[in-house]
Amino acid sequence: MKRLLLLGGGHAHVHVLKSLAESPAQSPTELPDELLDDDVEVTLLSPYARQVYSGMLPGWIAGHYALDQCVIPLAPLCRAAKVRFVETAAAALDPVARMVRGGNGEEFGYDLLSIDTGPVADMSMVPGAAEHAISVRPIENFIQSFKRLAVDVDARTKAGKSTAIAFVGAGAAGIELALSMQHAFRDRKVSFTLISAANTLPGKVGPRIARIIRQRGFGILAGQAAVRIDAGRVHLQNGAVVEADHIVFSTGATAAAWPRQSGIETDERGFILINEHLQSLSHADVFAAGDCATMADHVRPKSGVYAVRAGPPLAENLRRALRGEALQRYVPQRNSLYLISTGDKYAIASWGGFSWQGAWVWRWKDRIDRAFMDKYST
Ligand SMILES: Cc1cc2nc3c(=O)[nH]c(=O)nc-3n(C[C@H](O)[C@H](O)[C@H](O)COP(=O)(O)OP(=O)(O)OC[C@H]3O[C@@H](n4cnc5c(N)ncnc54)[C@H](O)[C@@H]3O)c2cc1C
């Protein structure tokens, strides 16, 4: 009996689960039934019973989707794949003893380990952020925070008061969330301020996004790092103070601490270093994919697009590793399609050096996102 342990129900792992659920005849390696059913015991650890598809989260905030449309329930996927599901986070890894300790105190041994646990928010960057700001990650917490924020906006509106919301960090995800919130609160008196340490907005689509957020009346404080956050106040590097009823902390994500602490090889930021087989550089029985990993020879941006793409080669190589076969090489594409929605069923697309925008781009994104979700609904 071999034990395959999957950590995290991220974008690559939902594909692994789907692949395990499919009939072996359809699987790439024509895996015989008995190898999966009887010879391999697969367990998935995840702190939540569902995977939120971040690509549709802004659409939920804007009111275009119900939350159920944006989440992949993990338990049914596991049942279909004959995978044991344990609702707990991996808290520590001992790659020598081949053991993972869950947040619930349980220990999970493995013969083969696959990690797709995504990134974490780095709230330690700005003192006071953890206490006084809403973090975008974990996304499950953000969903609860946004619900509370919406209740507060309603209460303030009923009391005849306006609401000020400040976003610290103006990356693509933060801007998409801010634009979506503005759309959600379009009938109420809500103002938005974006605070960004950088002077320009990210990527090739930066100028397009900048135009839209100016047109939409956002306050923009560019080139000003937040240095401290108190209750309702963001202190900037230049001494200025931004007052806000709600502060959303949406600076870039970072690596969880436990992979680096385990002794497996990581890059300087703590992301697991992997080779072209999606296999740890230091431990051949550990695989990793998505934002928690960095491919040593092909560094790509941390984004859902690459995490999704890694799913099929990861599923294939886990099967091959279980069977002791040669692993398949995978080189991620250089460019990928980025689609940023602006809340009002309008979106901006970029591919390499090209970019487009329009309501048709949102319909295109909507089709892609729904097709992704359809694949994993059981
Ligand atoms: C609002 C928003 C919008 C975005 N939009 C886009 C977009 O349009 N396109 C794009 O390419 N990227 C987008 N991104 C980035 C995208 O979300 C990430 O790049 C993507 O989620 C990475 O996928 P992943 O599978 O590596 O990790 P995740 O999607 O974060 O999945 C990791 C999973 O592991 C679980 N987990 C975490 N820690 C543990 C642990 N210790 N043990 C077990 N399980 C654990 C988590 O609960 C989660 O289910 C967006 C991000 C945000 C915040």
The ligand as a Gaussian input file, in Angstrom:
#p B3LYP/6-31G(d) Opt

LIG

0 1
 C       -9.065000      38.578000      -5.514000
 C       -8.089000      37.788000      -6.313000
 C       -8.285000      37.657000      -7.678000
 C       -7.367000      36.940000      -8.436000
 N       -7.606000      36.815000      -9.774000
 C       -6.731000      36.117000     -10.521000
 C       -6.946000      35.961000     -11.906000
 O       -7.931000      36.466000     -12.455000
 N       -6.038000      35.260000     -12.614000
 C       -4.931000      34.717000     -12.024000
 O       -4.134000      34.090000     -12.712000
 N       -4.693000      34.841000     -10.717000
 C       -5.567000      35.520000      -9.948000
 N       -5.335000      35.660000      -8.601000
 C       -4.166000      34.985000      -8.008000
 C       -4.589000      33.559000      -7.688000
 O       -5.575000      33.575000      -6.706000
 C       -3.437000      32.728000      -7.147000
 O       -2.339000      32.854000      -7.978000
 C       -3.904000      31.272000      -7.086000
 O       -4.901000      31.156000      -6.101000
 C       -2.779000      30.318000      -6.784000
 O       -3.328000      29.031000      -6.812000
 P       -2.770000      27.902000      -5.853000
 O       -3.429000      26.652000      -6.238000
 O       -1.292000      27.950000      -5.848000
 O       -3.195000      28.366000      -4.395000
 P       -4.654000      28.651000      -3.762000
 O       -5.646000      28.964000      -4.789000
 O       -4.392000      29.666000      -2.687000
 O       -5.030000      27.285000      -3.109000
 C       -4.355000      26.777000      -2.007000
 C       -5.274000      25.918000      -1.195000
 O       -4.528000      25.331000      -0.137000
 C       -5.195000      25.532000       1.095000
 N       -4.149000      25.645000       2.122000
 C       -3.490000      26.756000       2.506000
 N       -2.611000      26.460000       3.463000
 C       -2.708000      25.130000       3.683000
 C       -2.045000      24.233000       4.537000
 N       -1.096000      24.631000       5.380000
 N       -2.390000      22.927000       4.489000
 C       -3.351000      22.486000       3.640000
 N       -4.004000      23.301000       2.812000
 C       -3.679000      24.610000       2.817000
 C       -6.003000      26.785000       0.915000
 O       -7.112000      26.814000       1.789000
 C       -6.421000      26.680000      -0.539000
 O       -7.589000      25.933000      -0.660000
 C       -6.230000      36.379000      -7.821000
 C       -6.028000      36.509000      -6.440000
 C       -6.949000      37.203000      -5.684000
 C       -6.721000      37.338000      -4.198000

